[in-house]
Amino acid sequence: MSITNGVVPRNGIFFRVLIIARISTEHQDKLSLEDQIELSRGWCRQHLDQRFEEQIIQSQGSGELLDRQELRDLEDAILSDEIDLIIAEDLGRICRRNAAVAFLELAEDHETRVVTLNDNLDTENDDWRFKAGFATMHHEFSNADTGKRIRRTLRSRHMQGLVVQCLPYGYIKPHPGASDQEVTKDPAAEPIIEEIFSRLENGVSYSEVVDWLNAKKVPTGKYVSSNRWTVSTLRNLVYNPLLKGVRVRNRVKSKRINKTGRRKSIKAAPDELLERHCPHLAFVEAHRYDALIRFLDKKNAAYRRKKMDGRDPRAMVPKKRTRFPGQQVFCAVCGHPMRWGGHGQVDRLVCKGAKEYKCWQGATFDGNLASEKILAAVLQAIEELPDFAENLQSQIMEESQTLTDSRYSEKKQIQKRIDSLNREMANLIQFVKSGNHSEVLTREIAETELQLTEAKFELQELGERSCLVPKLPSSDMVRELAKDAITKHLDCPYRMSRVMRPLIPRIEAHPMRLCVGGSVLIRAKFQMTLCHLIPGMKDFSVAREAMTRTIEVDLFEPVQRELFREQVVKLRETGMYQRDIAAHLGITQPAVQNALKLQGVMDASGLKDPYVPVTEAPTDLGRMRRHRHSRFEFQQYDPGS
């Protein structure tokens, strides 16, 4: 029986049907997808009075996830205004909670019919909102009840010695469903774990123990993806109370993020923790284990982030939210980003590659001082921005005309392609109307429609680009815009980071040192562009060139010999003695001698800048020796790795 009520397909030939099938986890039978598809296909054969062409979106994933690519594809299909019908076994196969109702309303706005069979829901009927609300409420309550039953069962099974999941190194699980009574210790692991505990008790660092484990080629365990030990792998093993014979459960629990439907782990309440004593699995005595954990906590407490008002200041904060200049500075040697926490100091930045023994450049710099110096240099560069050339606006207009001509030519080519595809589509439709039909013809129509959609999208994208030439403001106005954008966020380094990112996309940290030797220091080099402050201006190369400045900033305070060098040299040229210069400047006579020595080396080398680039690891610095470590292997930064 037809229930299309005389509705004509959008293309006038056949209905385009989108069938949705989904299973939640990999443990579900994938044949269920075929069953769902066949159920929807059977409904279409029975109720559509014209031929239909089907598209299928099948996936595996939780219906609670609102950022699934399949859901985005489904919404894009609705927005394309090409789909006549969307059908699924039930509404939960599409999505759950209030997002399901929002999805149905989107379909209604674009006159796309939605049918969910088990819910008896059809957006052609007036009662679809009531049924959708009831279905989403039923799914939510059902999921909550199922979750409670699963948690109850797992808690009970844990206390019975069951649900033995991923075991750390040193334990043997005889078969997948083994209880903790069947689990045994690996005899080969006993001397290894004893040695680990002995070394840590004697104050040896995690890194040294890791090196020893890798040198001995000790396996990391069945459930560890890497076959090499790391500090994290070792710490996870040491802090596992199973080593003292205690199995724990419910230290963390999952919490749903309503925006995306995804879940994240959070610490569970202390009263939810379950402990089961398994003496036969203990490698060390409980008192010895507890003593080591207390010792390690106390030893490493200085390197942990300090709490504010009793809580972690970075808790629930996205990693992208950082203080300026965090996430904008990159090592000029290896390309790795510079990270906060250099050598255990929270306000200093260090090369990520150096921390991972992939770069020899281990010098750090003060992030707060760097922020002050970079902002001061940027504001000075803004003040010194020269007035724009009188013909700059005319140059922008000429470049705009060139871009417009190029776009016009591109539009003509795309329009020709669209006209050709429209003629081809008309011929195919006429061929179908004459009574000819085949699977090959259906595929040809679908492929032509896809090409036509892509061509129209390209044409629309070109048309949306503004052909208006942006008016170039005066250089004074650009200076005011830039200063206002920066100064109004000086009180918040997090907002400052967002403001500075488009102005300074990348800051390179170059290692430098005095030409007479000394510590390695960091000099920042970057380009500042102000085009982003004026809508549409960044598309023009002449404007970018006029509003871009290359800036170098020393991210350190100069040492004494350099700080007084020029004054000492000038006073010495007047014939003043060294001791008199020292008294006049309020410094010691050796400081005067060091300043003169520095100037002498500069003169002999023909240098105007006392600082020279460091292009390889210094051999005379005792603190910069990562390149001599057995773990060191220089690697250029690969953002995709």
C-alpha positions in Angstrom: 0.0 0.0 0.0 1.4 3.4 -1.0 1.6 6.1 1.6 3.3 8.7 -0.4 0.1 10.7 -0.8 0.9 11.7 -4.4 4.2 13.3 -3.4 6.5 13.6 -6.4 10.2 12.8 -6.0 12.5 15.7 -6.1 14.1 14.6 -9.4 10.8 13.7 -10.9 11.9 10.1 -11.6 12.5 8.1 -8.4 12.7 8.6 -4.7 16.1 8.9 -3.2 16.1 7.0 0.1 18.8 7.2 2.8 18.9 4.0 5.0 20.5 4.3 8.4 22.0 1.3 10.2 24.2 1.3 13.3 25.5 -1.0 15.9 27.0 0.3 19.1 30.2 -1.8 19.7 32.4 -4.2 18.0 31.0 -7.0 20.2 27.6 -6.8 18.4 27.0 -9.0 15.4 27.7 -7.1 12.2 24.9 -9.1 10.6 22.6 -6.8 12.6 23.5 -4.1 10.1 22.3 -6.1 7.2 19.1 -7.0 9.1 18.4 -3.3 9.7 19.0 -2.4 6.1 16.8 -5.2 4.8 14.0 -4.2 7.2 14.1 -0.6 5.9 14.4 -1.8 2.3 11.3 -4.0 2.7 9.3 -1.0 4.0 10.3 1.0 1.0 9.3 -1.7 -1.4 5.9 -2.0 0.3 5.0 1.7 0.7 6.6 3.7 -2.0 4.5 3.8 -5.2 7.5 4.7 -7.4 10.9 3.2 -7.9 13.5 4.3 -5.4 17.3 4.6 -5.3 18.9 3.8 -1.9 22.0 5.1 -0.2 23.2 3.4 2.9 25.0 4.9 5.9 26.1 2.1 8.2 28.4 2.6 11.2 29.6 1.4 14.5 29.6 3.7 17.5 27.5 4.9 20.4 24.3 6.7 19.5 25.1 9.2 22.3 28.1 10.5 20.3 27.0 13.8 18.6 30.3 14.4 16.8 30.3 11.2 14.7 31.2 11.7 11.1 28.2 9.6 10.0 25.9 12.1 11.7 27.6 15.0 10.0 27.2 13.2 6.7 23.6 12.6 7.4 23.0 16.3 8.2 24.9 17.3 5.0 22.6 15.0 3.0 19.6 16.8 4.4 21.1 20.3 3.7 21.7 19.2 0.1 17.9 19.1 -0.5 18.4 16.0 -2.6 17.1 13.2 -0.2 13.4 12.4 -0.2 13.3 9.9 2.7 15.5 8.9 5.6 14.6 5.6 7.2 15.9 3.7 10.2 14.9 0.9 12.5 14.4 3.3 15.4 15.3 6.8 16.2 18.2 5.7 18.4 20.0 4.4 15.3 20.4 8.0 14.2 21.1 9.7 17.5 19.8 10.0 21.0 18.6 12.6 23.6 17.5 16.1 22.5 19.7 16.0 19.5 17.3 13.5 17.9 14.4 16.0 18.0 16.7 18.7 16.6 17.7 16.4 13.8 14.0 15.7 12.9 13.3 19.5 12.9 16.2 20.0 10.5 14.7 17.4 8.2 11.3 19.0 8.5 12.7 22.4 7.5 14.3 20.9 4.4 11.1 18.8 3.5 12.9 15.6 4.0 10.7 12.8 5.4 12.0 10.7 8.3 10.6 7.3 9.2 11.7 5.2 12.2 9.9 1.8 12.1 10.0 0.5 15.7 8.9 3.9 17.0 6.1 4.1 14.5 7.3 7.6 13.8 6.8 9.4 10.5 7.4 13.1 10.1 4.5 13.2 7.6 2.2 12.7 10.6 1.3 15.4 13.1 2.1 13.3 16.1 5.8 12.9 15.3 7.0 15.3 18.0 5.1 13.4 20.7 6.5 10.0 19.5 10.1 11.5 19.2 10.0 12.8 22.7 8.7 9.5 24.1 11.3 7.5 22.1 14.2 9.7 23.3 13.0 9.5 26.9 12.6 5.7 26.7 16.2 5.3 25.2 17.7 7.6 28.0 16.0 5.7 30.8 16.8 2.3 29.2 20.5 3.2 28.9 20.6 4.5 32.5 19.1 1.3 33.8 21.4 -0.8 31.8 24.4 1.1 33.0 23.4 0.6 36.6 22.9 -3.1 36.1 26.4 -3.4 34.5 28.1 -1.5 37.3 26.3 -3.6 39.9 27.3 -6.8 38.2 30.9 -5.7 37.8 31.3 -4.6 41.4 29.9 -7.9 42.6 32.1 -10.0 40.3 35.2 -8.0 41.3 34.6 -8.9 45.0 34.2 -12.6 43.9 37.6 -12.5 42.3 36.3 -12.3 38.7 36.6 -9.5 36.1 40.4 -9.8 35.9 41.2 -7.4 33.1 44.6 -5.9 32.0 47.4 -7.1 34.2 50.7 -5.4 34.5 54.1 -6.9 33.8 54.9 -9.8 36.1 51.6 -11.7 36.1 50.4 -14.6 34.1 46.7 -15.0 33.2 46.1 -18.6 32.1 42.9 -17.9 30.0 40.7 -14.9 29.2 38.0 -15.7 31.8 40.4 -16.5 34.6 39.7 -15.5 38.2 42.4 -13.8 40.4 42.9 -17.2 42.1 44.0 -18.6 38.8 46.4 -15.7 38.1 50.0 -16.4 39.0 53.2 -14.4 39.3 55.8 -14.8 36.6 58.9 -16.3 38.3 61.2 -14.4 35.8 59.7 -11.1 37.0 60.5 -11.5 40.7 64.2 -10.5 40.6 63.3 -7.6 38.1 60.7 -6.1 40.4 62.9 -6.6 43.4 65.7 -4.7 41.6 63.2 -1.9 40.5 62.1 -1.4 44.1 65.7 -1.5 45.5 66.9 1.1 43.0 64.0 3.5 43.6 64.5 3.1 47.4 68.1 4.1 46.9 67.0 7.4 45.2 67.7 6.3 41.6 65.5 8.3 39.1 62.8 6.8 37.0 64.8 7.5 33.8 67.8 5.5 35.1 65.6 2.6 36.0 64.0 2.8 32.5 67.5 2.7 30.9 68.4 -0.4 32.9 65.1 -2.1 32.0 65.6 -1.4 28.3 69.3 -2.5 28.4 68.2 -5.8 30.0 65.4 -6.0 27.3 62.8 -6.7 29.9 59.3 -7.1 28.3 56.8 -4.3 29.1 53.9 -6.7 29.5 51.1 -8.1 27.3 48.8 -5.1 27.6 51.4 -2.4 26.8 51.5 -1.3 23.1 55.2 -0.4 23.1 58.0 -2.9 23.7 60.2 -0.2 25.2 59.9 1.0 28.8 59.2 4.7 29.4 58.9 6.7 32.6 55.1 6.5 32.3 55.1 2.8 31.9 57.4 2.3 34.9 55.4 4.6 37.1 52.1 2.9 36.2 53.7 -0.4 37.3 55.2 0.9 40.6 51.9 2.6 41.6 49.8 -0.5 40.9 48.8 -1.8 44.4 48.5 -5.3 42.9 52.3 -5.5 43.6 51.4 -5.6 47.3 48.5 -8.1 46.7 45.6 -5.7 46.5 43.2 -5.6 43.5 41.3 -2.3 43.2 38.4 -1.1 41.2 36.4 2.1 40.8 39.3 4.5 41.3 37.8 6.4 38.3 34.4 6.6 36.7 33.1 8.0 33.4 31.2 11.2 33.0 29.3 12.2 29.9 30.0 15.5 28.2 26.6 16.6 27.0 27.9 18.7 24.2 29.5 15.8 22.3 28.0 12.8 24.0 31.5 11.5 24.7 32.7 10.4 28.1 35.8 11.2 30.1 37.3 9.6 33.2 37.1 11.5 36.5 38.2 10.4 39.9 35.4 8.5 41.7 34.4 9.3 45.3 36.5 7.4 47.9 33.5 5.4 49.1 33.2 3.8 45.7 36.6 2.3 45.8 36.6 -1.5 46.0 39.6 -3.5 47.3 40.2 -7.2 47.2 43.2 -8.7 48.9 45.1 -11.3 46.9 48.2 -12.3 49.0 49.4 -14.8 46.5 49.9 -12.0 43.9 52.1 -9.8 46.1 55.7 -9.2 45.0 56.6 -7.0 48.0 55.3 -6.6 51.5 52.6 -4.0 52.0 54.6 -1.9 54.5 57.5 -1.8 52.1 55.3 -0.9 49.1 53.5 1.9 51.1 56.9 3.3 52.3 58.2 3.5 48.7 55.1 5.3 47.5 55.3 7.8 50.3 59.0 8.3 49.5 58.4 8.8 45.8 55.5 11.2 46.4 57.6 13.3 48.7 60.6 13.2 46.4 58.6 14.3 43.3 56.2 16.8 45.1 58.4 19.7 44.1 57.8 19.0 40.4 54.0 18.7 40.6 51.7 21.6 39.7 50.8 23.5 42.8 47.2 23.5 43.8 45.2 26.7 44.2 42.4 26.7 46.9 42.8 23.0 47.1 42.3 22.1 43.5 44.4 21.7 40.3 44.2 25.0 38.4 44.4 23.1 35.1 41.5 20.8 36.0 38.7 20.8 33.4 40.8 23.3 31.3 41.4 22.5 27.6 45.1 22.0 26.7 44.7 24.6 24.0 44.0 27.2 26.6 47.5 28.4 27.5 49.3 31.6 28.5 51.1 33.6 26.0 53.6 32.7 24.5 52.7 29.1 25.1 52.0 26.9 22.0 53.5 29.7 19.7 57.2 29.2 20.3 59.1 26.5 18.4 62.7 25.4 18.7 64.8 26.7 15.7 67.1 23.7 15.9 64.6 20.8 15.7 61.2 22.4 15.2 59.6 20.9 18.3 57.3 23.2 20.2 58.6 24.8 23.4 56.7 23.5 26.5 56.0 25.0 29.9 57.8 23.4 32.9 61.4 23.5 31.7 63.6 21.6 34.1 60.9 21.5 36.7 60.3 25.2 36.7 56.7 25.9 35.9 57.3 29.4 34.4 60.1 28.4 32.0 59.8 26.9 28.5 62.0 24.2 27.2 62.1 22.3 23.8 59.9 19.3 23.8 62.5 17.5 21.7 65.1 18.0 24.4 62.8 16.5 27.1 62.4 13.4 24.8 66.2 13.2 24.0 65.5 14.2 20.4 67.2 17.6 20.4 70.5 18.8 22.1 69.1 22.3 22.7 68.1 22.1 26.3 68.3 25.8 27.2 65.1 27.3 28.8 63.7 30.8 29.1 61.3 32.6 31.4 57.9 32.7 29.8 56.7 35.7 31.8 59.8 37.7 30.9 59.4 36.6 27.3 55.8 37.7 27.2 56.8 41.2 28.5 59.7 41.6 26.0 57.8 40.3 23.0 54.8 42.5 23.7 57.1 45.5 24.2 58.8 44.8 20.9 55.5 44.4 19.1 54.1 47.6 20.5 57.3 49.4 19.5 57.1 48.0 16.0 53.5 49.1 15.8 54.5 52.7 16.8 57.3 52.6 14.2 55.1 51.3 11.4 55.9 53.7 8.5 53.1 55.6 6.8 51.7 53.7 3.9 52.8 54.7 0.4 50.4 57.0 -1.4 49.9 54.5 -4.2 49.3 51.5 -1.9 45.5 51.7 -2.3 45.8 51.8 -6.1 48.2 48.8 -5.9 45.6 46.9 -3.9 42.9 47.8 -6.5 45.1 46.5 -9.3 45.7 43.3 -7.4 42.0 43.0 -6.7 41.3 43.4 -10.4 43.7 40.7 -11.2 42.1 38.4 -8.6 38.6 39.3 -10.0 39.7 38.5 -13.6 41.1 35.1 -12.4 37.9 34.3 -10.5 35.7 35.4 -13.5 37.7 33.0 -15.8 37.4 30.2 -13.2 33.6 30.8 -12.9 33.2 30.6 -16.6 35.0 27.2 -16.7 32.9 25.9 -13.8 29.6 27.2 -15.4 30.5 25.4 -18.7 31.0 22.2 -16.7 27.6 22.7 -14.9 25.8 23.3 -18.3 27.4 20.1 -19.7 26.4 18.1 -16.7 22.8 19.5 -16.8 22.5 18.4 -20.5 23.9 15.0 -19.7 21.4 14.7 -16.8 18.5 15.8 -19.0 19.4 13.1 -21.6 19.6 10.4 -18.9 16.2 11.4 -17.5 14.7 11.4 -21.0 16.2 8.0 -21.6 14.6 6.7 -18.3 11.2 8.2 -19.2 11.2 6.3 -22.5 11.1 3.1 -20.5 14.7 2.2 -20.3 16.2 1.3 -16.9 19.2 -0.6 -15.6 21.5 -0.7 -12.6 24.3 0.9 -14.8 22.0 3.7 -15.7 21.1 4.3 -12.1 24.8 4.5 -11.1 25.4 6.9 -14.0 22.6 9.2 -12.8 24.0 9.1 -9.3 27.5 9.9 -10.4 26.4 12.7 -12.6 24.4 14.2 -9.7 27.4 14.0 -7.5 29.6 15.8 -10.1 26.9 18.4 -10.5 26.7 19.0 -6.8 30.4 19.4 -6.5 30.5 21.9 -9.4 27.7 24.0 -7.9 29.5 24.1 -4.6 32.7 25.3 -6.2 30.7 28.0 -8.1 29.0 29.0 -4.9 32.3 29.2 -3.0 33.8 31.5 -5.7 30.6 33.6 -5.7 30.8 34.1 -1.9 34.3 35.7 -2.2 33.9 39.4 -1.9 34.7 41.3 -5.1 34.7 44.6 -3.2 38.1 46.2 -2.6 38.6 46.7 1.1 39.4 50.3 1.9 42.8 50.7 3.3 42.7 52.7 6.6 45.3 55.2 7.4 48.5 54.0 9.0 47.5 55.9 12.2 44.2 54.0 12.3 46.0 50.6 11.8 48.3 51.5 14.7 45.4 52.3 16.9 43.5 49.1 16.0 46.6 47.0 16.8 47.4 48.8 20.1 43.7 48.5 21.2 43.6 44.8 20.4 46.7 44.1 22.5 46.4 46.5 25.4 42.8 45.7 26.4 43.9 42.1 27.1 47.2 42.8 29.0 45.5 41.7 32.3 44.8 38.1 31.1 47.6 36.1 29.5 45.1 33.5 28.3 43.1 36.0 26.3 46.3 37.6 25.1 47.3 34.2 23.7 44.2 34.2 21.5 44.8 37.8 20.4 48.5 37.3 19.5 48.0 34.0 17.6 46.8 35.6 14.3 49.3 38.5 14.6 52.3 36.2 15.4 51.5 32.7 14.1 55.0 31.3 14.9 57.9 32.3 17.1 61.2 30.6 16.5 63.6 30.2 19.5 67.2 30.5 18.4 70.0 29.4 20.8 72.6 32.1 21.2 75.6 32.7 23.4 78.3 35.4 23.9 81.2 35.3 21.5 83.5 34.7 24.5 81.4 31.7 25.7 79.0 31.3 28.5 75.5 29.9 28.9 73.2 29.3 26.0 70.4 31.9 25.8 67.3 32.2 23.6 66.6 34.8 21.0 63.1 34.9 19.5 62.6 35.7 15.8 59.1 36.1 14.3 57.0 38.0 11.8 54.2 40.3 12.9 51.4 40.9 10.4 48.6 43.4 11.0 46.5 42.4 8.0 44.2 40.2 10.1 42.9 43.3 11.8 41.3 44.6 8.6 38.7 42.3 7.0 39.6 41.1 3.6 43.1 42.7 3.6 45.1 39.5 4.1 44.3 38.3 0.5 46.5 41.1 -1.0 50.2 40.5 -1.1 51.0 44.3 -1.3 49.1 44.9 1.9 50.7 42.0 3.7 54.1 43.3 2.7 53.3 46.8 4.0 51.9 45.5 7.3 54.4 42.8 8.1 57.5 43.3 10.2 60.3 40.9 11.1 61.3 41.2 14.8 64.0 39.8 16.9 63.8 39.8 20.7 66.3 38.6 23.3 64.3 36.5 25.8 66.8 37.2 28.6 68.4 39.9 30.6 71.9 40.7 29.4 74.8 39.6 31.6 76.8 42.3 33.4 79.7 42.4 30.9 77.4 43.1 28.0 75.1 45.4 30.0 77.9 47.8 30.8 80.1 47.1 27.7 79.3 50.2 25.7 79.6 52.5 28.7 82.9 51.0 29.7 84.3 51.3 26.2 83.3 55.0 25.9 84.8 55.9 29.3 88.0 54.0 28.5 88.3 55.9 25.3 88.4 59.1 27.3 91.5 57.8 29.2 89.8 56.9 32.4 91.4 54.1 34.4 89.6 50.8 35.0 89.2 51.3 38.7 87.8 54.8 38.2 85.3 53.4 35.6 84.3 50.7 38.1 83.7 53.3 40.7 81.8 55.6 38.3 79.5 52.8 37.1 79.1 51.1 40.6 80.6 47.8 39.5 83.8 45.9 40.2 87.0 46.3 38.4 86.9 42.6 37.1 83.5 43.4 35.6 85.1 46.3 33.7 87.9 44.0 32.5 85.4 41.4 31.3 83.5 44.1 29.4 86.7 45.2 27.7 87.7 41.6 26.9 84.3 41.1 25.3 84.7 44.2 23.2 88.2 43.0 22.2 86.9 39.7 21.0 84.1 41.4 19.0 86.6 43.7 17.3 88.9 40.9 16.4 86.1 38.9 14.9 84.4 41.9 13.2 81.2 41.5 15.2 78.7 44.2 16.0 76.4 41.8 18.0 78.1 40.2 21.0 75.8 37.2 20.7 76.5 34.5 18.1 74.2 31.6 17.0 74.8 28.2 18.5 74.6 25.7 15.6 75.7 22.5 17.4 75.8 21.2 20.9 78.5 23.1 22.9 81.3 20.9 24.2 82.3 23.2 27.1 79.0 23.3 28.9 78.6 20.7 31.7 74.8 21.2 31.9 74.0 20.7 28.2 74.9 17.1 27.7 71.7 15.4 26.5 73.4 14.6 23.2 75.8 12.3 25.1 73.1 10.2 26.6 72.5 6.7 25.2 68.9 7.5 24.6 69.7 10.6 22.4 68.7 10.5 18.8 68.2 13.8 17.0 64.9 14.0 15.2 63.3 16.9 13.3 59.8 17.6 14.5 57.0 16.0 12.5 53.6 17.6 13.3 51.8 14.5 12.1 53.7 12.1 14.4 
